[in-house]
C-alpha cells in the first residue's frame, strides 16, 4: 500500500511457453498490455509490467473508499524455445527487483493449461525456477491459474472431477500450495470478474 486510500497488488505470472501467461495478464488488467498470440515457439522474450486502471470503491476502510490497482509482471515462458535457462532466470530476477523491490511480490501465479496434463519434468522446471527466484516461502503466495478451462467443460469434466483425476504431479503441487487455484474460462475476460 502506498497510502491509506490506495491498495496496490503486485503479481507475477510464471509458467511454460504457450501456457497463456500474457493472455491471462491482459484479462487481469482488463487491457491488451501484453502481446499474446498462438505461435510454434515462445512469444514473450522480455519481462513486461502492466498496470490496471484504478478501481475506485474496491472496499471501505475507516469510512473511506479504497482504490485498488493491480500490477502484473509478465515473464518469458520456461523452458523457452530460444532463450537459455540462465538468461530467463536473470531477466525475471532483475524485473522482480526493479518493479516490486520495495513493496515485494504479493502473488505468484503459476499458469498451467487445463487441457495439457502436468507431468513430472515439465512441472519441476517451472516450480524449480519459482523456488530459486522467490525462495523457500514461495508456497505461501503461489497459486495455479488453469487457462483454457473451457476445454475441460467441453470434455464433460467439472472442475472437481478434473482435479480428482489429475496427475499425481499436479496433486502434489496443489497440496504444497494449500490448494490455491483458479480456473480461467474464455468467457471470463474482464478484470471485474
RARAKA-V160911 format. One record per helix or strand of 3 or more residues. SS is the DSSP state (h for helix, s for strand). FROM is the first residue (numbers start at 1). TO is the last residue. If there is no record, write none. Layout:
# RARAKA-V160911
ss->SS from->FROM to->TO
ss->SS from->FROM to->TO
This chain:
# RARAKA-V160911
ss->s from->6 to->15
ss->h from->21 to->29
ss->s from->48 to->51
ss->s from->55 to->61
ss->s from->64 to->74
ss->h from->85 to->100
ss->s from->107 to->113
ss->h from->120 to->134
ss->h from->136 to->141
ss->s from->142 to->147
ss->h from->150 to->154
ss->h from->159 to->164
ss->h from->168 to->176
ss->s from->181 to->183
